[in-house]
Amino acid sequence: MRNEFTAIIEQEGEWVLAFCPEVPGANGQGKTRDEALTSLREAIALILEDRREDGMRGVPADADRTVVTVE
C-alpha cells in the first residue's frame, strides 16, 4: 500500500527541517534536504506503526479482521 504525505521543508541555519502536518509529531532534520526527508519518512513510519500497535491493544483475539486498502 502506498501512502502520500505532505512534507514542509524549512532552512534553519545549517540545518534543514521537515515536518508533516498530517501526522502530528512527525519531524525530520538533516544537513541536506534529502537527509531531512529521509529522517521525516522514518519518523512517519515509526509513528504510524506505534499507532497501529496501540490501536490493536484490547482487540479480542477472535475478532473478525480484514485489511482495507486506501489509495
C-alpha positions in Angstrom: 0.0 0.0 0.0 1.3 3.5 -0.9 0.6 6.5 1.3 1.5 10.0 0.4 2.0 12.8 3.0 2.9 16.5 2.8 6.4 17.5 3.8 7.0 21.1 4.8 10.7 22.0 4.4 12.4 24.9 6.2 16.1 26.0 6.4 17.2 26.8 9.9 20.8 27.9 9.9 22.9 24.9 8.8 20.0 22.5 9.3 17.1 21.6 7.0 14.0 20.8 9.0 11.0 18.9 7.7 7.6 18.2 9.3 4.4 16.5 8.2 1.2 18.4 9.1 -1.0 15.3 8.6 1.0 13.2 11.2 1.4 15.3 14.4 4.8 14.8 15.9 6.5 13.7 12.7 9.6 15.8 12.2 12.9 15.3 10.5 16.2 17.1 10.2 19.4 16.9 8.3 22.2 18.8 6.8 20.6 18.4 3.3 17.0 18.4 2.0 17.4 14.6 1.2 18.6 13.9 4.8 15.7 15.8 6.3 13.2 14.0 4.1 14.7 10.6 4.9 14.5 11.4 8.6 10.9 12.5 8.2 10.0 9.3 6.4 11.5 7.3 9.2 9.6 9.4 11.8 6.3 8.9 9.9 6.8 5.2 9.7 7.6 4.9 13.4 4.6 7.0 14.5 2.1 5.0 12.2 3.5 1.7 13.4 3.1 2.8 17.0 -0.4 4.0 16.4 -1.3 0.7 14.8 0.1 -1.3 17.7 -1.7 0.9 20.2 -5.0 0.7 18.3 -4.8 -3.1 18.2 -4.4 -3.4 22.0 -7.6 -4.8 23.5 -9.0 -6.2 20.3 -10.2 -9.7 21.0 -8.1 -12.4 19.5 -11.2 -13.9 17.9 -12.3 -10.6 16.2 -13.1 -10.7 12.5 -10.2 -8.9 10.9 -9.6 -7.9 7.3 -7.4 -5.4 5.5 -8.8 -2.2 3.9 -6.7 -0.5 1.3 -6.9 3.2 0.7 -5.5 4.7 -2.5 
